[in-house]
């Protein structure tokens, strides 16, 4: 899935500022677009974290492509308890969303195995990794509540 990030230009049209390729395995086209965009956005936020720090989007989850965990900027400077609670909630939701996607992938694999067994009486071969020229590789798999796969609020510069 390719995600293009564009901004309005002075001529009233849009100009691409970044293009990312993000692999996704979802059943519907809309879900695949959403998943790829989310994966691309989290890695883009990490790549441009200095620029993001001064925008209203500084609280988007960010992660580098080689890591399982993600981080969200600390809202302490805002001195807004509602914002702090919202950011903590966002971190929890992002962690649970990633875990749910991983569990769905496992269920899909088990479902394929059962369908093959019912249809042919044999288990399917292990899935071969697909070569994908993605700029934003799919997030590695983790178990639910894996401490390395959570979204946390960053309390210092990494």
N, C-alpha and C positions, 0 to 999 in steps of 0.2 A: 504494500500500500504506500503510495506517495502522498506526502503532506506538503502543501505549499503555503508558506506564510507570506502574506502580502500586506502592503500598507497603501492608503490612498496617495496618489501623486498630485502634482499641481495642475494636471490636465483633466482631473475628474475620473480618471481610471485607476487601476491598481498596479502596483509594482511589486514583484516578488523580491523579498529580502532574504528568504531562506527556503531551501527545499530539502526535505528529509525523506528517506525511505525507511519505513518501519514495518517489519514482518508482523503479521497477525494471523491467528487461526480462529476465526469466529464464523458462526453459521450464516449470519445475514450480512449483506453488504454494508448496511447502516452501522451495525455493531462493529464491523471490521474497521470502518472509517473512524469511528469514535475511539476505538482502542489504539489504532495507529497514531491518531492525532494526540492522544494522551501520552503515549510512549515518547513521541517526538517532542512534545512540549516539555516533559520533565527533563529530557536530556538537553534541550535547548536552554532551558532555564539555568541549568548547571553551567553550560558553556558560556553563557552571557550573564553570569550572576552579578558581576560588578555593575553592568548596565541596568539590570533588573532592580538592584538595591535602591534605586532612586525613583522607581515607578510604583504605580498602584498595584502592579502585579508581583511585587516582591514576596508575597505570601503564597505563591504557587509552589507545589511540591517540586523539588529538583533532585536529580540523581545523575551520577556519571555513568557512562555506558558499561563500565566494567564492574559496577557494584550492584548489590541487591537492595541495599537500603536507600532511602530518600530522606531529604531534609526540607524543612520549611523555616524561613527566617523567623527569628525570635521577635515577638511584638512588644517586648518590655518597654522600649523607648516610647511607644504610643501611650502608655499609661491608661489603657482602656481595658478594664476587666472583661467586658463582653467580647472584645476582639481576641483577647488571650484565650478565653473559653472556646471561641469559634475556631481558632487555630489548632487548639488541642483536639477538638472534635474532628477537624479536617485531617489531622495526622492519623487519628484512629480510623477514620473512614477510608483513607488511602491505603493504610496497611491491610484492613479487612477486604477492600476491593481487590488488591493484588492477590491476597490469599484465596479469595473466591474464584478468581480467574484461573489460578493454578489448580484448584480443586476441580473446576469445570474441565480443564484439559485432561486430568486423570480420569474423570467420568467418561469423557468422549472416547478416550483410548480403551477403557474397559468395555464400553458399548460396542466399539468396532470389533474387539475380540469376541464378544458374545455373538454378534451378528455373523461373523465368519464361522464361528463354531456351529451355530444353528444352521447356516446355509451349507456348510461343507464338512462339518464334523471335525475341523482342525482349527488350531489356534493360528492367528496370523503371525507373520514374521515381525520381529521388532521393527519399529519405525526407524527408517534411516534418516539422519539429519539432512535437511535440504540446504544446499548452498544458496545463500541469499546475500545480495550485495547491499544489504541495509546499512545506512549511516547510523541508525539508532537500533542496534540489535535488540531482539526481544529480551525482556528481563529474564534472568535465570530463574529456574524453579526453586521454590523453597517450601518447607512445611509450614503449616499454620502456626503462628506464634514463634517462628524462628527469629531470634533476636537480631540476626544479621539482615533480615528482610523487612524491618519495620520502618515506618516513616517517623522521624523524630523532629523536635524543634531544636534548631541549632543555637547553642548558647555561646558559641565562640567562632572565630573565623577558622575554616578548615583549609 
